[in-house]
Amino acid sequence: MTVFMFLLGLAGLVLGAELLVRGASRLGLAIGMSPLVIGLTIVAFGTSSPELAVSIKAALTDHPDIILGTCIGSSIFNILFILGVSALIAPLVVSQQLIWYEVPIMIGAHLLLLAMCFDGKIDTIDAIILIGGIVGYTIFAIRKGRRESKAITDEYEKALPSEKMSGSKPLIICKQLGFIITGLVLCVLGAGWLLDSSVVLARALGMSELVIAMTIVAAGTSFPEVATSIVATIRGERDIAIGNVVGSNIFNILGIIGVAGFIAPGGIPIAPSVLRIDLPIAIAACVACLPIFFSGHKISRWEGILFLGYYAAYISYLILAANGHDSLPMFSSIMMWIVIPLTLLTFVIMMYRTTRNHKF
């Protein structure tokens, strides 16, 4: 029954996010917003609505580990898994104009969160700063969107609904508002079912709520991003595949943790493992994008495999640590002294070659 409720909640979140994004996107078109601005804001943020719904519910019911686990876990999942799978389908050629600013902002958002975590809690002041950050980023994205190249603008126009919407403008607006309201209701219901079943699953499996949130909740609530990026990759809309992940990560850290921290009574306490392991891994995943994106402005298939391998290693570590498995020390030593140094060496070589071949 618990697994059924988890799956039902997940289905409600995914369907709710789809209706929310569809209604909001078409409403934006109806009132005259450009497709690019809709793509950079409504679509990117709308696909994160499951994480937002779960985090708000967790904040109101005193489950702080699920807030951080969902948001940070989704950030790791988005980069390592979604970009990894997308790159396996087709190498992702990234437009320099689209990611030149967003990736540093994504890294900066994670570093800001790290700095806030050192006192052991995300308090109201921290939350207001994070919310201010997402408001500032949204304004920046809209203004920058007006200056994007025609190729990128055309890409977003193709990705958004192109069929003509029949009826008068008030009727169209009411119809899309209906989609939005239905989507919000499904997200709220799905968040409740998912949260309650996740807590029961964590207790039944003998794992912490943080580990459950970092793994199955984070992956489940990221399904809209998975669908958006994979479909965009298959269609050849590579900027959307990348932009969706980067935009969602920025919203997860600044918007969702900010809102949850603001409404959570007493703020969000920080588990030691978040500060010691999970958040540094999320930052490392974000930083790893820089040499890959700037080296030929693409993610090749072998780099996609590398991302997927690291995600598998991260999940394996969480499971081994949660169960206190005997092989954990050996696994940690191999990752720390062999895999990570080799990866860093690879990235240093890539950056060296990039600086030699390009003038910035």
Secondary structure, 3 states (H helix, E strand, C coil): CHHHHHHHHHHHHHHHHHHHHHHHHHHHHHCCCCHHHHHHHHHHHHCCHHHHHHHHHHHHCCCHHHHHHHHHHHHHHHHHHHHHHHHHHCCEECCHHHHCCHHHHHHHHHHHHHHHHCCCEECHHHHHHHHHHHHHHHHHHHHHHCCCCHHHHHHHHHHCCCCCCCCCHHHHHHHHHHHHHHHHHHHHHHHHHHHHHHHHHHHHHCCCHHHHHHHHHHHHHCHHHHHHHHHHHHCCCHHHHHHHHHHHHHHHHHHHHHHHHHHCCCCEECCHHHHHHHHHHHHHHHHHHHHHHHCCCEECHHHHHHHHHHHHHHHHHHHHHHHCCCCHHHHHHHHHHHHHHHHHHHHHHHHHHHHHHCCC
